[in-house]
Amino acid sequence: MVELAFYSKAWANLRGLLPPGTPNPAALADALFAAYIRRTRFHIALVNAAAALLAPRTAEYGHSPTAFLRQCLRHDWDKLADPELAAVYALATDWLYGHLYNDRYPKPGRALELFDIMGERHYARNPHHIPEHFGRLDGACRVVPDRGYGLALPEMACDWAAIYLEKGEHSAEWWYNAHNGKDFLFTGATAGELEDYLAYFSPERPEMAALKATAAAERREMLAARENNQTI
């Protein structure tokens, strides 16, 4: 019953965010929301697959592998529980990152205005977004104090590993190298632990190669579903 209430509220919110002039808005809301749910569930599955690989390594930094795996089961929980956040994310991320349908509706101004607000809500609930949750702003860069962050640090590494797999990039360090010192800054022992975790996801590992192939297949299937959708 709780899940049904989430779905119905999120769909209604998404439908309300579609800009005027959107062709067949009900069908588009169906497609956008279905794609969002599928993409989010797949991302969470990739995070947990990465966590299963990384768990033994976390013990070397004094963490409980069992507690780590348990924590990752709740990764991004609010994206499938908060109907306001889900509606905004479903529309804004499709528009901004060109996931699937952003050529089929006008610019969703209201959703884009709300995206940063919903992002801050998500960051506040999820400590694995360490720069946003724990960092301090220095200009446009979030500086992360060099101290322990417990299980949030390896969970963030798994999150970045999932992003690398989904985007088909060359390594898990891609996100870190592209943004560290620009959008966020990790230093000292914190940076060393994070870099060790990311290096553990070497693309040469057979497990990572298999996950990358699975992610590529998932993307192809979602693109095919888009092309086969004749209702919008």
N, C-alpha and C positions, 0 to 999 in steps of 0.2 A: 504493500500500500504506500509506503514511504517513497519507494522508487517510482511508482506510478505518478505520485504527486509531483516529484521532481521533474519527470519527463513532461507532464502536461504544462506545468508552470514555465519551464525553460522554453518549450516550443512556443507558448503564447508570448513570452517576452521577446524571443527571437523574431517572431512574426511582426511584433510591434516595432521592432528596430529597423525593419527593412524600409528603405527610403521610398518616398512617393515616386511613382513611375516604374516600380519593379514589376516586370511581367509575371503573372501567375504566382503571386507571393506565397500562397499556401503550399504549393508544390515545391517552391524554392526553399521555404523554411524546412519542409520535410527533408530535402536533400542535404541542406547545410547541417541540420542537426544530426542526421544519420552519419554523415561524414565526420563530424566533430566527435561523436561518441565512439565511432570505430577508431579514429586516429588516437584519441585519448587512451582508450583501452590498450591499443597496440603499444603506445609509448610506455605505459605502466608495465606491460608485460616485458618489454625490452629492458627497462630499469631493473626489474626483478631477475631477469636472466643474467644481467651484468652483475647484480648483487650476489647471485649464487657463485659466480666465478671469483669475486673479490673478497667474499666473506673470510676465508682463511687468512688473507693478508691483513685484515683489520686487527686480528689478534696481536700482530707484531707492534701495534700502536696502543695496546692496552684496552682494546674494545672487545666486547662480547660478540662473536660471529652470530650467535643465535638471536641476540637482541637486535643486531643490525638487520638480519633478514626479516625479523618481525616488523621492524620500523618501516622497511621498504614496502611492505604490503600495504601501507597507508600512503604511499607516495601519491601526491596530487589528488588526494581524496576529495577535496572541495570542488574540483572540476566536474565531479560526477554527483555532487550533493547540493551545490548552491545554484539555484536556477537563474538568478541574476547574472552571476559570474559566467555560467555556461553559455547563456545567450549572447553576451557581449563577446566572449572569446570565440564562439563559433563563427560569428560574423566578422569581427575585426581581424582575426588571424587569417581567415580565408582571403579577405581583401588585401591585407598587407603583405602576405607571403605567397599569394598566388597558389594556394593549395589546389583548388578545384574549380570553383564556380565564380570567381571574381570578374569574369567577363560577361556575366549574365544579369547584372544589376548595377544601378548607379552607386556612386560613392556613399557609403553608409556613415554620414557625418556624426550622428548621435552615438553610434557604437564606437567610433574612433575617439570621440570625446570621453566616453566612459572607460575606454580600454586601460588607461593609466590608473584610474581609480580602482578598477577591478584588479589590476595587477598588484597594486599596493595591498589590497585585501588578501590576495593570494600569498604574497611574500610574507605578510605578518603572520599568517597561519602556518607557513611551511618553512622551518628553519634551514632546510637544505638549500634555499636561496640565500646563501651566506652573505654575499655583498649587500643585498637589499635588506636582509633581516638584522645583520649585526654591524654592517659597515657604516662609515660616516662619509658624508659628501665633501669632497675637496674639488670644487669646480664641477666638472661633469663626471668625475671619477669617484667611485665609492672605495674608500680605503678601508681595508679589513685589518683590524688589530691582530697582531701576531700572538695568538693564544689558542688554547684548545677549544674545539667546537664539537667534540664528541662524535656521535654517529652522523651528525649533519654533514661532515666533510666527506666521508666515503659515499654517502647517499648523493651528494652533489656530483661527485665523480661519476657515479652510475648514471645520473641524469644527463651529464655531458656525453657519456659514452652512447647513450640512447640517441641523443641528438646527432652525433656523428654518424651513427648507423642509418638513421632516418634520412639524413641529407646526403648520404653516400660520400662523405668526406674521407680523407686519407688516413686519419688517426683520431683517437680520442683527445689528443692534445690540441686538436684544431681549434676548438672553441676557446680554450685557455690561451693559446698563443695569439689568437686574433684579438682578444679583449683585455688581457692582463696588461696593466699600465695605461690603459685607455679608458675603458668603462668601469673597470674595477682593478684593485691592486692587492695581490697577495705577496707577502714577504716572509723571510725567516723560516722557522720550523713549520709553520702552517703551510707555506708554499712548498716546502720539501715533502711533507706528507702528501699533499694533494698531487704533486708531480709524480710521486711514487705510485699512487693509485692509478693515475691516468696512464702511466707507462705500462702498468700491469695489463691494460687492454690493448696490447700490441696487435696490429692488424695481421701479424704473422701467426698469431694463435689460431689454431683450427676452429676453436669455438667462436671467435670473433668473426672469422671469415664466413662461417655458417650463418651467424646472426645477420651479417651484412647482406648476404644473399636472400635471407628471409625478408629483411626490410625492403630490399629492392623489389621482390616479388609482391609484397603488400602494396607498395606504391603503384606498381603496374596494375594491380587489381582495382585499386581505387580510381585510377585514371580510366580504366575500362568501364567501371560502373558509371562514371561521369558521362562517357561517350554514349553509353547505352540508355541513359536517362532521357527519354523523349518527352517528358512532361513539362520541361522548363526550357 
